[in-house]
């Protein structure tokens, strides 16, 4: 009798819990944000493509042994960024953590928690004979009618250049974000990010910065990945190998 009574009470409690969850879900109204889309975006697509091509030509190759990094190549890439995106470096606060770049775009409302957009400009180390497999020189940045060729074209110099192109465009429109935006471009993501993303996390913690959220590199627009869906699908990556929040790594 006691066992039956216990299960009876449990079922009633579970039913009440499910009822509350369903009612709360039904009554929940998400915040609605209005977006002004009246102004057309006029981006210089050719410039963005050429800058991606140029970025690929820097052989910023990670290596498991930090002593074997070609730091001159990394510094050359960073110097080129400062020259090409001089408007950004003029208006945003700059900090280097080794060869990792951290930019701060100050927002209008300091009471809002900032956000962080991240990417990395190093490319994965490969075996010595891997270049012979390529159809094109992997550091040529060759532009043809379909592709920009080279290591880092997808992972992740395209992400770095896309962010910089977007910010550069917004600055030319005299745009100021409501909340502060941090931009972080790491130099050792392919080998774990210990001296890149790790140092950025450490710096933000020491500065008492609590981020609302971070956005790292994602996946791709893929065709025919979901049965029955005949349009390209943007796949969302919900985890990375070394993500961090304002308290450190998770």
N, C-alpha and C positions, 0 to 999 in steps of 0.2 A: 504493500500500500504506500509506504513512504517513497519508494522509488518511482511509482506511478505519479504520485503527487508532485515529486520534484520535477519530473519531465513535463508535467502539465504546466507548472509555474514557469519553467524555462521556455516552453513554446509560447506562452502568453507574453513573456518579456520580450522574446525575439520578435513576435508579431508587432508589439508596440514600438520597438526600435525601428523596424522596417517602415512602419506607418509614419513615424516622425521623420525618417530620412526622406521618404517619398514626398511628404508635405513640404519639407524645407527645400528640396530640389525643385518642386513645382513653383514655390513662391519666390525662389531666388531670381533676382533681376540683375544681370551683369551691368557694370558701368558702361555707359555709351559715350564714346569719344567722337566728336565731330572732326573730320579731316577736311581741310580746305584743298580741293583738287582743281580749283578754277585756273590756277596758274600752270601753264604748260611747262614741263621740264625740257630744257634744251641742252642736252649733254653733248659734249664733243666726243663722240664714239671713237673716231679715228685716233684722237689723242690718247684715249684710254687704252686702246689696243696697242699703240706704239709704246706706251709706257710699260705695259705688261711685257712686251717683247724685250724692251731694254732691261727690265728687272731680271729676266731669265738669263741674260748674258753674264750676270755676276755669278761666279761659281761658289755659292755659299753652301758648301757641303758640310753637314754635321759629321762628326766622327766619335765613336765611343770613347776615344782618348782625347780629352780636351787639349792636350798639348799638340795634337796633330791638326787642329783647326788652322785653316789659312785665314788668319784674322785680318790680313791686309785686304782680302777680297770682301770680307764682311764690312770693314770700315769704308771701303770704296762704295759699296751699296748704300750705306747710311749717308755718306756724303752726297751721293747722287739724289737720294730722297730729299735732303735738305735743299738742294739746288732746284730740283724739279718742282717741289711743292713748297716753295719759299713762302707763299701766302699762309700756309698752315703753320709753318715754323715761326712765322712772324706773329701770329695771333694766339697760338696755343702755348701753354707752358710745356717745356721739354725737360725730360730727364733720361739719362742713359744709365742702365743697370748692366754693366759690362757692355755687350753688344746688343742687348735688348732695349728697345725704345719704348718709353712710356710718355704719352702726351695727355695733357689735361685741358679740356675745352670747358671753360667755366660757364655755368648756367646762370640764368637770371634769378632763380629762387634757391638760395642756399639752404633752405629748410628741407628741400627734397633730397632723398638719398640718391647718390649718383649711380650711373650704370657703367659697365665696362664692355667694350668691343675688342675682341682679340683676334690675332692671326699670327702666322709665323712665316719667316722668309728663308729659313734653312731648308735644304732638301736632303732626302734620305741618302745615306752612304750606300754605295753598291760595289760589287766586285769589279776588279780592274778591267775585265774584258766586256763589261756590260754595254759600253758605248757602241760596240760593234753591232749590237742588236738593233739599234735605233735606225729608223728610216731616214731621219735627219739628224744633224749634229745636235745633241741634247742641250747644248748651251748656245745655240744659234739664235733662238727666239724668232725663227723664220715665220713670216706671215704669208699664208697663201689664201686662196678663196674660201677656205673652210676653217682652218685652224691657226692657232699660234703654237708653234712647236717648241718643246723644251721641258726640262725638268723643273717642276714648280709651277707649271702652267695651270694645273688644277690644285696641287697641294704644296704650298698654299699662297704663292705670290699673287694669284688671281684675287684671293680674298683681301690681301693687304692693299693691292692697288685699287680694288673696288671701293674699299673704305676710304682711302685717301682721295680718290676721285670724287666721291660723294661729299666728303667734308669740304674739299676745295671748292666744289660747285656751290654749296650752301654758303660758304664765306663770301663768295662773289655776289650772292643775293642779300648780303648783310643779315643773314639769319643768325639768331642767337638762341640756343636751346633753353628750355625752361629749367632743366636739371643739368648738372655737370656731367659731362661724358668723358670717360677715360678711354684712350686707345692704346693698346699694348701689342707690340710686334716682336715676337720672340725669335731668338737665334739658335735655340737648341731643342726645339719641340720634338724633333725626330729621334732624339736619344733620351727623352724623358722630361726635358724642360727644367732640370734642377737649377741651372744658373740663369734661366730666363723667366718663365712663369713663376717658378719658386721664389725668385728674388722680388718679382712684382707683388706677389701675395704678401711676402714679408714686409715690403715697403708700405703697402696700404694698411696693413695691420698696425705697424708702428706709427703711422700717421693718423690712426683712429678712424679710417675711412670704412664705412659700412655700406656696401653696395646693395642696391635693390635687386639687381640681377646682372648676369654676365652672358654674353653671346660669343661663342667661339666658332671656328669653322664648322660648317655643316656638311651635308651630303650633296647629291646632285639632283638635277631634274632628269628623271628616268622614264623611258617609254616602255610600255608593255610589262610593267613590274607587278601590276595588280590585275588579275583576271577580270575581264568585263569593263575595265576602265580604258578608254581609247585616247585619253589625253595624257600629256606628261605629268608626272607626279613629283612634287617636291618632298623628298624623304627627310624627316626630322630625326636627327641623332639626339637621343635623350641622355647620352653619357659619352664621355671621352676618357682617355686613359689617365689623364692627370688634370681633372677640373679642380678649381678651387673656389671657395666662397670667401667672405670677408674674414672668416676665422681661420682660414687655412685650407689645406687640401681635404677633399672627401673621396 
